[in-house]
């Protein structure tokens, strides 16, 4: 396993362009695979997770050609997928296995799909319940975990009231709805990212949206058409650089080509509330997604509480926000975020463990944690154990810039799950 040593910095400056958005790349790849004709996806995420999705679509009969961040996928229509000779490998990607299960539920063949050790411990019952209600037959280990064996067949549309806010669950049901007889309606308890809805519309599927309700009409006429599409830069990856620049008064960083979809920008609201200095520039629209640049300057962060309805909107960014806690005036308190326990790692436990290794004062709770602010003392370098979790590794690489002495990230290559060039990009803008 590789180790990476991060040295303290005095400022973060220059420019950085984060990789293509993971969430959007997954969705475009899947829809391109069931569309008619060729799709060209530019700025496709280099992340290992998204390449797991491409490998699955290729195994199912779609034609896939990859040239760095340019991906060409040729599909053969909604019913053009074929049975894979071997079990599909979703790697470390919850998005791959959950969303693709919705598509596989509507096929006329049986598919086995699993992932790595971490993914096979993550809960799947949340998608099994609605997909089974639609008529799918799915076998799962202990009724909740991969490997999954999906017996595809005829589906019926349902009106599903989601018990928890989850873009992945919503997406799995909507994708199954493409193959269902009758309308498929999903009601969310709180707003989640809407990349699936926008992508479906871009590929030619009519979607009806009213407040927290989304409907696909199952009239037997649904057809997806291949498209030429640009993937926005990943805001969740940009957050690490927003955090890094915010640590130092002399910072001035320009982050280029970032996706600024309103269902994703709640994290910018959190940063603004904490006192960060962020300006949006050069806004434009592409495929229904908003893209722009961010100018970030150093700030004195206040900290604060993140809780309730805000949690689902910033769930991926919480590790970085928590790791900023020791650099803020009031510290950071995260509540109502038990979902962090079942991510790529138990992120609550991993955050508490590694913050303590660096000298922070942390109270770990079942659904979150409280991290004391700068009054509790300055962080020092330490050896960080990310537990194979890309967001933990990257969050502590950023925290290390503001610590005293060098910090070593163990198993550092796990960052490649979402951001293969992260350490190089961070080193380029961090001024010693």
Backbone torsions as a table, in degrees:
resi	resn	phi	psi	omega
1	UNK	NA	138.2	-176.7
2	UNK	-81.3	151.6	173.0
3	UNK	-119.0	150.7	177.9
4	UNK	-131.0	128.8	178.8
5	UNK	-101.1	128.3	-179.8
6	UNK	-111.9	127.8	-179.9
7	UNK	-101.5	154.4	178.8
8	UNK	-59.2	152.7	178.5
9	UNK	-122.9	166.1	176.9
10	UNK	-109.1	-18.7	179.0
11	UNK	-167.2	165.3	174.1
12	UNK	-126.3	123.0	-173.1
13	UNK	-148.7	160.8	178.6
14	UNK	108.1	-147.3	-177.8
15	UNK	-134.7	151.8	177.8
16	UNK	-148.0	143.1	176.5
17	UNK	-119.1	107.1	-178.4
18	UNK	-65.6	156.9	-179.3
19	UNK	-66.2	168.8	179.0
20	UNK	-56.1	148.1	-176.6
21	UNK	-62.8	126.1	-180.0
22	UNK	-62.7	-50.8	-175.2
23	UNK	-57.0	-44.3	-177.2
24	UNK	-72.8	-39.7	179.2
25	UNK	-58.9	-45.8	176.8
26	UNK	-52.9	-50.3	-173.8
27	UNK	-66.9	-43.0	178.7
28	UNK	-62.6	-41.3	-178.8
29	UNK	-63.0	-43.9	-179.4
30	UNK	-66.7	-45.1	-178.4
31	UNK	-68.6	-36.3	175.8
32	UNK	-61.7	-33.6	-179.0
33	UNK	-71.6	-19.7	177.8
34	UNK	-114.6	10.6	175.4
35	UNK	-87.6	168.0	175.3
36	UNK	-96.2	121.2	178.5
37	UNK	96.1	-171.9	-173.3
38	UNK	-90.8	143.1	171.7
39	UNK	-121.4	142.5	176.0
40	UNK	-117.9	117.2	-175.4
41	UNK	-110.2	108.2	-180.0
42	UNK	-95.2	153.4	-175.2
43	UNK	57.8	33.8	177.7
44	UNK	-63.2	142.5	-177.6
45	UNK	-58.6	135.3	175.7
46	UNK	-81.0	-4.5	-174.4
47	UNK	-58.9	143.7	178.0
48	UNK	-58.3	-37.7	180.0
49	UNK	-56.1	-46.3	-176.7
50	UNK	-71.3	-29.2	175.9
51	UNK	-75.6	-21.3	169.0
52	UNK	-64.3	-42.0	177.2
53	UNK	-62.7	-44.6	178.4
54	UNK	-60.3	-41.7	179.8
55	UNK	-63.9	-38.6	178.3
56	UNK	-65.7	-44.2	-179.8
57	UNK	-64.3	-37.6	177.8
58	UNK	-65.2	-42.2	178.9
59	UNK	-63.4	-25.7	-179.6
60	UNK	-90.1	4.7	172.3
61	UNK	108.4	-6.4	175.2
62	UNK	-74.1	148.8	177.2
63	UNK	-89.9	124.7	-174.6
64	UNK	-127.3	125.7	174.7
65	UNK	-126.4	129.7	-175.9
66	UNK	-118.8	126.0	173.6
67	UNK	-127.9	87.9	-175.0
68	UNK	57.0	-115.3	-177.2
69	UNK	-95.9	9.3	175.2
70	UNK	-105.3	120.8	-176.5
71	UNK	-122.6	131.9	174.6
72	UNK	-113.2	124.8	179.2
73	UNK	-123.6	126.9	175.9
74	UNK	-112.7	117.7	179.5
75	UNK	-102.4	168.2	-177.8
76	UNK	-123.0	31.5	174.8
77	UNK	94.2	172.7	-174.1
78	UNK	-57.6	-33.1	-178.3
79	UNK	-113.0	28.0	-176.2
80	UNK	-95.6	-2.4	179.3
81	UNK	-73.2	155.6	179.3
82	UNK	-125.7	156.7	179.4
83	UNK	-63.1	137.8	176.9
84	UNK	-83.4	140.1	-179.0
85	UNK	-70.5	-24.1	179.3
86	UNK	-129.3	166.4	179.9
87	UNK	-60.7	139.7	177.0
88	UNK	-73.5	141.6	-179.1
89	UNK	-111.2	108.8	179.3
90	UNK	-86.3	1.2	178.7
91	UNK	60.8	-125.9	-178.9
92	UNK	-102.0	13.3	-166.4
93	UNK	-100.8	107.0	174.3
94	UNK	-65.2	-34.9	178.8
95	UNK	-62.6	-43.4	-179.7
96	UNK	-59.0	-53.5	-173.2
97	UNK	-69.8	-38.2	-176.5
98	UNK	-73.9	-47.0	-178.8
99	UNK	-70.1	-42.7	-178.1
100	UNK	-65.3	-29.0	176.7
101	UNK	-59.8	-35.0	177.3
102	UNK	-63.2	-41.6	178.1
103	UNK	-69.6	-43.7	-177.1
104	UNK	-66.6	-28.2	179.9
105	UNK	-62.0	-24.7	-177.5
106	UNK	-97.6	6.5	-179.5
107	UNK	-87.3	168.3	-179.9
108	UNK	-103.0	33.5	177.3
109	UNK	-145.5	171.7	-179.5
110	UNK	-98.4	136.2	178.8
111	UNK	-130.6	136.0	170.3
112	UNK	-104.1	136.0	179.7
113	UNK	-141.7	136.5	179.5
114	UNK	-148.5	-175.6	179.0
115	UNK	-144.4	-157.0	178.5
116	UNK	-78.9	-177.9	-176.2
117	UNK	-58.2	-37.7	179.6
118	UNK	-67.9	-47.5	-177.5
119	UNK	-64.3	-36.4	-177.8
120	UNK	-71.2	-4.1	174.4
121	UNK	-101.5	-3.4	-175.2
122	UNK	-89.9	144.8	-170.7
123	UNK	-69.8	134.6	179.4
124	UNK	-116.6	-8.1	-177.3
125	UNK	-58.5	-30.3	-178.5
126	UNK	-61.1	-29.3	173.7
127	UNK	-95.5	-29.3	-178.4
128	UNK	-60.9	-40.8	-175.8
129	UNK	-60.3	-55.5	-179.6
130	UNK	-68.5	-36.1	-179.2
131	UNK	-65.9	-38.7	175.7
132	UNK	-66.4	-35.9	177.3
133	UNK	-62.7	-28.5	178.3
134	UNK	-81.4	-7.5	177.4
135	UNK	112.2	0.7	-179.2
136	UNK	-74.4	145.8	172.7
137	UNK	-106.4	115.3	-176.7
138	UNK	-133.3	125.6	175.2
139	UNK	-97.5	138.7	-179.3
140	UNK	-141.4	149.4	176.6
141	UNK	-65.3	126.5	-179.5
142	UNK	54.2	27.2	177.3
143	UNK	61.3	17.7	-176.4
144	UNK	-150.7	-11.5	-170.0
145	UNK	-132.0	153.6	171.7
146	UNK	-69.5	156.4	5.3
147	UNK	-66.3	144.4	173.6
148	UNK	-106.3	143.0	172.2
149	UNK	-119.1	110.6	-171.9
150	UNK	-105.0	114.5	177.6
151	UNK	-92.9	95.7	-176.7
152	UNK	-67.4	155.9	179.9
153	UNK	179.0	-162.8	-178.3
154	UNK	-70.7	133.6	-179.8
155	UNK	-117.0	156.1	174.9
156	UNK	-121.0	143.2	178.0
157	UNK	-66.2	148.7	179.3
158	UNK	-133.5	164.5	169.4
159	UNK	-106.4	104.9	-172.6
160	UNK	-108.9	118.5	174.1
161	UNK	-94.3	109.8	-174.5
162	UNK	-69.5	130.6	178.6
163	UNK	-74.1	-19.2	179.4
164	UNK	-142.0	153.1	179.0
165	UNK	-77.3	116.2	-179.1
166	UNK	-153.6	115.7	178.1
167	UNK	-64.8	-31.7	-179.7
168	UNK	-68.4	-42.1	179.1
169	UNK	-66.7	-46.9	177.3
170	UNK	-54.6	-45.2	-177.0
171	UNK	-66.3	-41.0	179.2
172	UNK	-59.7	-42.0	-179.4
173	UNK	-69.0	-43.5	179.7
174	UNK	-64.1	-39.4	179.0
175	UNK	-67.5	-38.6	173.6
176	UNK	-63.4	-33.8	179.9
177	UNK	-61.2	-22.5	176.5
178	UNK	-61.2	-27.8	-174.6
179	UNK	-105.5	1.0	-171.6
180	UNK	-91.8	152.9	170.5
181	UNK	-86.0	132.2	-177.3
182	UNK	86.4	168.8	-176.3
183	UNK	-74.0	143.1	172.1
184	UNK	-110.2	123.1	-176.3
185	UNK	-124.4	129.8	178.4
186	UNK	-120.1	128.1	175.8
187	UNK	-112.5	119.5	179.7
188	UNK	-90.8	147.2	173.9
189	UNK	-75.8	-22.6	177.8
190	UNK	-155.4	156.0	-176.0
191	UNK	-67.2	134.8	174.1
192	UNK	-124.6	173.3	-177.7
193	UNK	-56.3	141.9	-173.3
194	UNK	-112.5	30.5	-178.2
195	UNK	-62.6	-35.9	-179.5
196	UNK	-64.5	-44.6	-179.7
197	UNK	-62.0	-44.5	-180.0
198	UNK	-65.3	-40.0	-179.8
199	UNK	-67.6	-41.4	177.4
200	UNK	-59.0	-44.9	178.8
201	UNK	-61.8	-40.4	-179.0
202	UNK	-64.1	-33.8	179.1
203	UNK	-87.1	2.8	171.4
204	UNK	103.8	11.6	-180.0
205	UNK	-94.6	122.2	177.2
206	UNK	-68.8	129.3	179.2
207	UNK	-122.5	137.6	173.8
208	UNK	-110.0	127.2	-179.8
209	UNK	-128.7	128.8	176.7
210	UNK	-137.6	106.2	-179.4
211	UNK	61.9	-119.7	-177.5
212	UNK	-97.1	10.1	-178.5
213	UNK	-109.4	133.6	177.7
214	UNK	-126.6	136.7	-177.7
215	UNK	-130.1	135.6	166.9
216	UNK	-113.1	127.9	-179.2
217	UNK	-85.3	120.2	179.5
218	UNK	-88.7	76.4	-176.5
219	UNK	-103.6	8.0	178.2
220	UNK	77.3	3.9	-176.8
221	UNK	-112.7	10.6	-177.5
222	UNK	-67.4	131.5	179.1
223	UNK	-143.9	129.1	176.1
224	UNK	-102.2	139.8	-177.9
225	UNK	-118.7	133.3	179.5
226	UNK	-55.1	145.8	-174.6
227	UNK	-138.0	161.4	170.6
228	UNK	-102.5	117.2	-167.1
229	UNK	-137.0	143.3	174.6
230	UNK	-102.2	131.6	176.5
231	UNK	-91.0	125.8	177.2
232	UNK	-66.2	159.4	172.6
233	UNK	-64.4	151.5	-171.7
234	UNK	-82.6	114.2	179.0
235	UNK	-63.5	-37.1	179.7
236	UNK	-62.4	-31.7	174.8
237	UNK	-76.5	-37.2	178.6
238	UNK	-62.1	-28.8	-178.0
239	UNK	-57.5	-34.7	178.8
240	UNK	-63.6	-34.3	-179.8
241	UNK	-81.6	-32.0	172.2
242	UNK	-60.7	-45.1	179.6
243	UNK	-63.2	-45.2	-177.8
244	UNK	-61.9	-44.9	-179.5
245	UNK	-65.9	-32.9	-177.6
246	UNK	-70.5	-14.2	-176.6
247	UNK	-73.3	-24.6	-168.7
248	UNK	-125.6	132.2	-178.1
249	UNK	-57.8	-31.6	-175.0
250	UNK	-88.1	3.5	-176.0
251	UNK	-69.6	146.6	171.6
252	UNK	-153.4	103.8	-171.3
253	UNK	-124.4	137.9	177.5
254	UNK	-112.3	117.9	-179.5
255	UNK	-107.6	120.8	-167.1
256	UNK	-101.8	142.0	168.4
257	UNK	65.2	43.0	-174.3
258	UNK	-92.7	139.1	173.3
259	UNK	-70.0	126.5	-176.4
260	UNK	-124.0	40.3	174.5
261	UNK	-53.6	130.9	-177.1
262	UNK	-57.7	-24.2	177.8
263	UNK	-81.0	-1.1	179.2
264	UNK	-114.0	-15.0	-168.5
265	UNK	-88.6	9.3	176.6
266	UNK	-57.5	-30.9	179.8
267	UNK	-64.2	-32.2	176.5
268	UNK	-68.8	-33.1	174.8
269	UNK	-64.5	-39.8	178.1
270	UNK	-63.5	-46.7	178.4
271	UNK	-59.5	-43.5	-179.8
272	UNK	-62.0	-41.4	178.7
273	UNK	-62.9	-32.0	179.6
274	UNK	-79.9	-9.5	178.3
275	UNK	103.1	8.6	178.4
276	UNK	-67.5	153.9	179.9
277	UNK	-109.3	100.0	-176.7
278	UNK	-130.4	131.1	177.7
279	UNK	-122.4	133.5	175.9
280	UNK	-88.6	134.7	-178.1
281	UNK	-132.2	156.7	169.6
282	UNK	52.7	47.2	-178.2
283	UNK	-70.9	139.8	175.8
284	UNK	-151.4	171.1	-179.1
285	UNK	-118.1	140.5	175.6
286	UNK	-145.7	120.2	-179.5
287	UNK	54.0	37.9	179.6
288	UNK	81.6	-11.3	179.1
289	UNK	-93.4	141.7	176.5
290	UNK	-89.6	132.8	179.1
291	UNK	-126.3	142.3	178.4
292	UNK	-164.3	-178.4	176.3
293	UNK	-106.4	156.3	175.9
294	UNK	-122.7	129.8	173.1
295	UNK	-105.6	120.8	-175.0
296	UNK	-120.5	131.5	175.5
297	UNK	-118.8	161.3	179.1
298	UNK	-60.5	150.8	-177.2
299	UNK	-151.5	162.1	173.1
300	UNK	-100.9	103.7	-172.3
301	UNK	-77.1	137.3	-179.4
302	UNK	-85.0	-34.8	-172.6
303	UNK	89.5	-160.0	178.6
304	UNK	141.5	-165.0	-174.9
305	UNK	-111.4	136.1	174.4
306	UNK	-120.2	123.9	-171.9
307	UNK	-159.8	176.0	170.4
308	UNK	53.6	-133.2	-171.8
309	UNK	-62.9	-19.2	179.9
310	UNK	-72.0	-26.9	-173.4
311	UNK	-57.2	-51.2	-179.2
312	UNK	-61.1	-25.3	-177.1
313	UNK	-80.7	-16.4	-178.9
314	UNK	-128.4	19.8	-171.3
315	UNK	-57.0	-39.2	-178.5
316	UNK	-74.9	-22.8	-176.9
317	UNK	-92.7	-7.0	-176.8
318	UNK	-60.7	-37.7	177.6
319	UNK	-57.0	-43.9	-179.9
320	UNK	-67.8	-41.8	179.6
321	UNK	-62.7	-41.8	179.2
322	UNK	-63.9	-40.9	-178.8
323	UNK	-69.4	-16.2	173.9
324	UNK	-78.9	-16.4	-174.2
325	UNK	-45.5	-49.0	-177.3
326	UNK	-66.1	-12.5	-179.6
327	UNK	-98.9	2.9	-177.4
328	UNK	-103.3	163.6	179.4
329	UNK	-66.3	-48.9	-172.2
330	UNK	-100.5	-6.9	-172.6
331	UNK	83.3	176.3	-179.5
332	UNK	-121.7	133.1	174.9
333	UNK	-122.9	127.0	179.6
334	UNK	-115.8	125.1	180.0
335	UNK	-123.8	162.3	172.3
336	UNK	62.3	29.3	-174.4
337	UNK	-121.5	41.9	178.6
338	UNK	-59.5	-22.9	177.9
339	UNK	-56.5	-26.7	178.8
340	UNK	-62.0	-21.1	-179.1
341	UNK	-70.3	-21.9	-174.0
342	UNK	-119.1	33.0	173.3
343	UNK	-89.6	-156.9	-179.0
344	UNK	-57.4	-26.7	169.5
345	UNK	-139.7	177.5	167.1
346	UNK	-77.3	93.8	-170.4
347	UNK	-68.6	-27.8	176.7
348	UNK	-65.0	-49.0	179.9
349	UNK	-64.6	-41.8	-178.5
350	UNK	-65.4	-40.0	177.5
351	UNK	-64.3	-47.3	-178.7
352	UNK	-61.3	-45.8	-178.5
353	UNK	-59.5	-49.4	-173.7
354	UNK	-77.9	-31.9	172.8
355	UNK	-62.5	-41.5	177.8
356	UNK	-64.8	-37.1	178.1
357	UNK	-59.8	-31.7	-179.7
358	UNK	-90.6	3.9	174.4
359	UNK	96.8	7.6	179.3
360	UNK	-78.3	156.8	174.1
361	UNK	-100.0	120.7	-172.3
362	UNK	-133.9	136.0	170.6
363	UNK	-109.3	114.2	-179.8
364	UNK	-88.5	134.9	-179.1
365	UNK	-126.5	163.0	-179.6
366	UNK	-57.2	-35.3	-175.5
367	UNK	-117.2	20.5	179.6
368	UNK	165.3	-154.6	179.4
369	UNK	-162.8	160.6	176.1
370	UNK	-121.3	122.8	-177.8
371	UNK	-112.1	123.0	-179.3
372	UNK	-68.0	150.5	-177.9
373	UNK	-80.7	-166.0	-171.5
374	UNK	-66.5	-18.1	177.5
375	UNK	-64.8	-19.2	-179.6
376	UNK	-81.6	-3.0	177.9
377	UNK	117.4	159.6	-177.1
378	UNK	-81.7	144.6	177.2
379	UNK	-71.7	151.1	174.3
380	UNK	-121.5	158.3	178.9
381	UNK	-60.9	151.6	-178.7
382	UNK	-158.4	175.2	172.8
383	UNK	-94.3	121.7	-174.2
384	UNK	-99.6	134.1	176.5
385	UNK	-110.6	101.9	-175.9
386	UNK	-80.8	-5.1	179.5
387	UNK	57.9	37.6	177.1
388	UNK	70.9	13.5	-173.6
389	UNK	-104.1	116.6	-175.7
390	UNK	-58.8	-40.5	-176.2
391	UNK	-72.6	-31.0	175.5
392	UNK	-67.9	-45.5	-180.0
393	UNK	-58.9	-46.3	-176.5
394	UNK	-71.7	-38.0	179.4
395	UNK	-60.3	-40.9	-177.7
396	UNK	-81.1	-22.7	171.1
397	UNK	-63.5	-39.1	177.1
398	UNK	-68.6	-47.2	179.0
399	UNK	-57.9	-33.7	-179.0
400	UNK	-63.0	-27.3	179.4
401	UNK	-62.3	-30.1	-177.9
402	UNK	-100.6	6.2	-179.0
403	UNK	-92.1	167.7	174.8
404	UNK	-91.1	121.6	179.2
405	UNK	86.3	165.6	-176.0
406	UNK	-72.4	152.2	176.3
407	UNK	-123.0	138.3	179.2
408	UNK	-110.0	126.2	176.2
409	UNK	-97.4	115.1	176.0
410	UNK	-77.0	157.6	177.0
411	UNK	49.8	41.4	-170.2
412	UNK	-63.4	-25.0	-175.7
413	UNK	-67.6	-11.3	179.3
414	UNK	-62.6	-18.5	176.0
415	UNK	-60.3	-23.8	-179.3
416	UNK	-64.9	-15.8	176.0
417	UNK	-55.5	-37.0	180.0
418	UNK	-122.1	-23.8	-170.8
419	UNK	-149.3	82.0	-174.4
420	UNK	-59.9	-29.9	-176.8
421	UNK	-101.4	19.0	-173.1
422	UNK	-56.9	-51.9	-174.0
423	UNK	-64.9	-37.9	177.3
424	UNK	-64.6	-43.7	179.8
425	UNK	-64.8	-40.1	-179.7
426	UNK	-66.0	-43.1	-179.9
427	UNK	-62.8	-34.2	-177.6
428	UNK	-67.9	-32.8	-176.5
429	UNK	-101.2	-11.9	179.8
430	UNK	-84.3	120.0	-178.6
431	UNK	-98.3	122.0	-177.5
432	UNK	-75.6	NA	NA
